[in-house]
Amino acid sequence: MVQLPRINLFKSIIMSKMKEIDDIAQGIADVTKELMNDSIDWQLADQKVTGDAYNELHKYVMNLAIKKMYLQIKE
């Protein structure tokens, strides 16, 4: 019974740190997405697509780039 408060304190500390780490990761994700959007716009500037076709191409490139990054960090 004496260890129960320690366990609760430990869980509280872990949850507090996890929230902090989650906030950091969210900030990085937000900035990275913005930078990727700008980079994709720049890279696609020479493509002869507009409107919905451009948006689909942009989305495709974004997803492909994310997949490639994921596979690189997974190794």
C-alpha positions as CSV (number, residue, x, y, z in Angstrom):
1,M,0.0,0.0,0.0
2,V,2.9,2.4,0.6
3,Q,4.0,2.2,-3.0
4,L,0.7,3.2,-4.5
5,P,1.2,7.0,-4.1
6,R,4.7,6.6,-5.7
7,I,3.2,4.8,-8.7
8,N,0.6,7.5,-9.1
9,L,3.2,10.2,-8.9
10,F,5.4,8.3,-11.4
11,K,2.4,8.0,-13.8
12,S,1.6,11.6,-13.3
13,I,5.2,12.6,-14.2
14,I,5.1,10.4,-17.3
15,M,1.8,11.7,-18.5
16,S,3.0,15.3,-18.0
17,K,6.1,14.6,-20.0
18,M,4.1,12.8,-22.7
19,K,1.9,15.8,-23.1
20,E,5.0,18.0,-23.4
21,I,6.5,15.7,-26.0
22,D,3.2,15.5,-27.9
23,D,3.0,19.3,-28.0
24,I,6.6,19.5,-29.3
25,A,5.8,16.9,-32.0
26,Q,2.7,18.7,-33.0
27,G,4.6,22.0,-33.4
28,I,7.2,20.2,-35.6
29,A,4.5,18.6,-37.7
30,D,2.8,21.9,-38.2
31,V,6.0,23.7,-39.4
32,T,7.1,20.7,-41.5
33,K,3.7,20.6,-43.3
34,E,3.9,24.3,-44.1
35,L,7.4,23.9,-45.4
36,M,6.5,20.9,-47.4
37,N,3.5,22.7,-49.0
38,D,5.7,25.6,-50.0
39,S,8.4,23.2,-51.3
40,I,5.9,21.2,-53.3
41,D,4.4,24.4,-54.8
42,W,7.8,25.5,-55.9
43,Q,8.8,22.0,-57.3
44,L,5.5,21.7,-59.2
45,A,5.7,25.3,-60.7
46,D,6.8,23.9,-64.1
47,Q,4.0,21.3,-64.3
48,K,1.2,22.0,-66.8
49,V,-1.6,21.3,-64.4
50,T,-4.2,23.6,-62.8
51,G,-7.2,23.5,-60.5
52,D,-8.4,20.2,-59.2
53,A,-5.7,18.3,-61.1
54,Y,-3.0,20.5,-59.5
55,N,-4.5,19.9,-56.0
56,E,-4.6,16.1,-56.6
57,L,-1.0,16.2,-57.8
58,H,0.1,18.3,-54.8
59,K,-1.7,15.8,-52.5
60,Y,-0.1,12.9,-54.2
61,V,3.4,14.4,-53.9
62,M,2.9,15.3,-50.3
63,N,1.8,11.7,-49.4
64,L,4.6,10.2,-51.4
65,A,7.2,12.4,-49.7
66,I,5.8,11.5,-46.2
67,K,5.8,7.8,-47.1
68,K,9.5,8.1,-48.2
69,M,10.4,10.0,-45.0
70,Y,8.7,7.4,-42.9
71,L,10.5,4.5,-44.6
72,Q,13.8,6.3,-44.1
73,I,13.4,6.8,-40.4
74,K,12.0,3.3,-40.0
75,E,15.3,1.7,-41.1
